[in-house]
Amino acid sequence: MAGTAVLGRVTWRSAAVIGLHDETATARTIALAVRDWPGHIAGQHVDVRLTAADGYSAVRSYSIASAPSSDGRIELTVERLPSGEVSPYLTQQVMIGDDLELRGPIGGWFVWRRDQTEPIQLVAGGSGIVPLMAMVRSRASAGSIAPFRLLYSVREPETVFYRDELRALSNQGDSVVITYAYTRVTPKDWPRPAGRIDAELIASGTWPSNLRPSSYVCGPTSFVEHTTGLLIAAGHDREKIRTERFGATGERK
Amino acid sequence: MAIISRGFAGRRSAADAKLPPGQYLTTDFPVLSAGPTPHISLDRWEFTIDDGNNVLKRWDWKSFRELPTETITVDLHCVTRWSKLDTAWEGVSLDVLLADIKTDLPYGMFRSYGDYTTNLPLKDVMNKQAWIAFKYNGADLEPEHGGPTRLLVPHLYLWKSAKWVKGLSLMPQDKPGFWESLGYHIYGDPWLEQRYSGE
């Protein structure tokens, strides 16, 4: 029984690039049609392999941004790292019609399943929004009414991913409540000065701990250390907090 | 047969020759953990070895630090594909910790503060292959890197080097730990590229 799932996960599959969309000046969403895609759970990632003409190859992991679906299509959002090996190619060179190779889905811990009904607190730092967006989209496509809140920290307004879609989602009934935190530059007339998330913002922008939410925190290591510390100080159980971190060189996301 | 990525050249370096397949070199020290970093005070810290029924050995911080230590310089290979070369650690060898224990049990489950676990064949942690490390680069090990103590098993992928380690349970049969239950390889040899279960 586990055998099929295991083989499915480690097999390299061809994936045709069927759409490209720039989220910000440095991040691009790549839509892929994956041959024999087995499906995924929100929060999982894939390995992407690029191969040069002489056979040299490089592999990096990227979180899936799209909701689970049965049509074999997934979306990845890739942030370009200036000194990266794979992300510059994926954000600047790849074209619609190209074939990439990928395998997955990978990861069974940092996931939100559609049968979860408890309140969910998402906390994103920068491109850490990607797997959390898959959860938000999964909730919407499943018609789930699990109460979701998202606290999304960005450097400045221009670095927000999925801006229009998040605005639309937060304006619906049964909505996802979204709080933005701007660390360097705020929008005009923003009530709070630029700065990193603090205890006050945790108190106003996240579920109170007595609701016992499950929390998913994703972002750079320092962001995850800082915000999980604030959540624990606010009374959240550490057992209810799942994290995914990326270091300065980490291309996972 | 791999698909050639149009226009992809890649970035290679001479150091890649020293790396296991599919790894790239980094000089900083990324962190990967499944949950919040636990902060353990040394007066609460302990390390125990049990056989599933009885505690066979127990150390508090004072008795642990009275044990002979070694300094080791090793390469680290993370399953997320970064490798870091020549990292310097100080720790107590598992040979020292297991010296007085007579056992036929061939496997071990390492247990951590924060409920992380990872499984290893006992032969992989003996004969100068594994340490309970408490210093990195000459300084006390930072909590985010596993302090006060982490297991160091450098010949396997780094998830086996459990952070915040607090004990070892000896087992008659191999059993998956935390990541091993979530799709990662039961053994994790980077030179055989054993990343995921089924490889």
Interface residues (C-beta under 8 A of the other chain):
Chain A: A2 G3 V6 L7 R9 V10 W12 S14 R49 L50 T51 A52 A53 G55 Y56 S57 A58 V59 R60 S61 E85 Y89 Q93 M95 D98 D99 L100 E101 I106 G107 G108 W109 F110 T221 E225 T228 G229 L231 I232 R238 E239 I241 R242 T243 R245 F246 G247 A248 T249 G250 R252
Chain B: A2 I3 I4 S5 R6 G7 F8 A9 G10 R11 R12 G22 Y24 T26 D28 F29 P30 V31 L32 S33 A34 G35 P36 T37 P38 T80 R81 W82 G114 D115 E144 W179 S181 L182 G183 Y196 S197 G198 E199
